[in-house]
Amino acid sequence: MHELLRAWGPGRVGIKLSPSIAYNGMTDSDVRALYTHLIAALDRLPLAYLNLMQPMFPLDDFPT
């Protein structure tokens, strides 16, 4: 991320996160804690935007 910010400049880089997508079996036992930590760290960067993808299914069905 830091390399992208150096190349493109502050306010010109964004990131899209998909907390409810278990792509290739990538899951975490505490998604809320993981993304809370990740978003707090990203908040310290001069990003243009942070896009959180809407869940594709009810989170009650989230595979753990």
ABEGO torsion letter per residue (X at the ends): XAAAAAAAEBGABBBBBBAABBBGGBBBABAAAAAAAAAAAAAABBBABBBBBBBABBAAABBX
